[in-house]
Amino acid sequence: MLIAFYLRQHFGYFLLSTAFLIVHIFTLIGWWMQRRNTVELFERGLASRRFSLSWADIKSAEFTTDRSLLITKHDGETVTLGRSLSHLDQINDIIQSRIEPSHL
């Protein structure tokens, strides 16, 4: 659009290029913010930027109707992993394999 503005000298092309630039900047900010949403699996538990759980603290893990992963702790507190995270099925499988059978 900036090239079209340069060639045709019409102010509408400048407005369009500015609008595209603003949309592009917001898209890049959204991608950057989404990259920070990760779950790290460790030998003794899992962690995110908002929480940290040991395997012994987890009572159950199940998918909700909107495909988020709901993790319930033994004290009744719940943690939700949003569906925007990739590989939620694999995370659920790992949690299910790590939950101690005596706590079910």
C-alpha positions as CSV (number, residue, x, y, z in Angstrom):
1,M,0.0,0.0,0.0
2,L,2.9,2.4,0.6
3,I,4.1,1.7,-2.9
4,A,0.6,2.4,-4.3
5,F,0.6,5.6,-2.2
6,Y,4.0,6.6,-3.6
7,L,3.0,5.9,-7.2
8,R,-0.6,7.4,-7.2
9,Q,-0.3,10.0,-4.5
10,H,-3.8,9.2,-3.2
11,F,-4.2,9.6,0.6
12,G,-6.6,6.6,0.8
13,Y,-3.6,4.3,0.1
14,F,-1.7,5.8,3.0
15,L,-4.6,5.2,5.4
16,L,-4.9,1.6,4.2
17,S,-1.2,1.0,4.7
18,T,-1.4,2.5,8.2
19,A,-4.4,0.2,9.1
20,F,-2.5,-2.9,7.8
21,L,0.5,-1.9,9.8
22,I,-1.6,-1.5,13.0
23,V,-3.3,-4.9,12.4
24,H,0.1,-6.5,11.8
25,I,1.6,-5.1,15.0
26,F,-1.4,-6.4,17.1
27,T,-1.0,-9.8,15.5
28,L,2.7,-10.0,16.3
29,I,1.9,-8.9,19.9
30,G,-0.7,-11.6,20.2
31,W,1.7,-14.3,18.9
32,W,4.4,-13.1,21.4
33,M,1.9,-13.2,24.3
34,Q,0.7,-16.7,23.3
35,R,4.3,-18.1,23.2
36,R,4.5,-17.4,26.9
37,N,1.7,-19.9,27.6
38,T,3.6,-23.1,28.2
39,V,3.4,-26.1,30.5
40,E,6.7,-27.6,31.7
41,L,6.8,-31.2,32.8
42,F,9.3,-32.3,35.4
43,E,10.2,-35.5,37.1
44,R,8.3,-34.3,40.3
45,G,5.4,-32.4,38.7
46,L,4.4,-29.8,36.2
47,A,4.6,-26.0,36.1
48,S,3.3,-23.1,34.2
49,R,3.8,-19.4,34.7
50,R,0.8,-19.3,37.0
51,F,1.1,-22.5,39.0
52,S,3.3,-25.3,40.1
53,L,2.0,-28.8,41.0
54,S,3.6,-32.0,42.2
55,W,2.3,-35.3,40.9
56,A,1.2,-36.2,44.5
57,D,-1.0,-33.0,44.7
58,I,-3.1,-33.9,41.6
59,K,-6.3,-35.8,42.2
60,S,-7.7,-35.9,38.7
61,A,-7.5,-34.4,35.2
62,E,-10.3,-34.3,32.8
63,F,-11.4,-32.4,29.7
64,T,-14.3,-29.9,30.0
65,T,-16.9,-29.3,27.3
66,D,-14.9,-26.6,25.7
67,R,-11.8,-28.9,25.4
68,S,-9.9,-27.2,28.2
69,L,-8.0,-29.5,30.7
70,L,-9.3,-29.2,34.2
71,I,-6.8,-30.4,36.9
72,T,-8.2,-31.0,40.4
73,K,-6.0,-31.0,43.4
74,H,-6.6,-33.1,46.6
75,D,-7.5,-29.9,48.5
76,G,-10.3,-29.2,46.0
77,E,-8.6,-26.4,44.2
78,T,-8.7,-26.6,40.4
79,V,-6.4,-25.4,37.7
80,T,-7.5,-25.0,34.1
81,L,-5.2,-25.4,31.1
82,G,-6.8,-23.5,28.2
83,R,-7.5,-25.2,24.9
84,S,-5.1,-22.8,23.2
85,L,-2.2,-24.9,24.5
86,S,-1.0,-27.4,22.0
87,H,-0.7,-31.2,22.9
88,L,-3.3,-31.1,25.6
89,D,-4.0,-34.8,24.9
90,Q,-0.4,-35.7,25.6
91,I,-0.3,-33.6,28.7
92,N,-3.5,-35.4,29.9
93,D,-2.0,-38.8,29.2
94,I,1.2,-38.0,31.1
95,I,-0.9,-36.7,34.1
96,Q,-3.0,-39.8,34.0
97,S,0.0,-42.0,34.1
98,R,1.6,-40.1,36.9
99,I,-1.4,-39.9,39.3
100,E,-0.9,-42.2,42.2
101,P,-3.5,-45.0,42.2
102,S,-3.9,-44.8,46.0
103,H,-5.3,-41.3,45.7
104,L,-8.1,-42.1,43.3
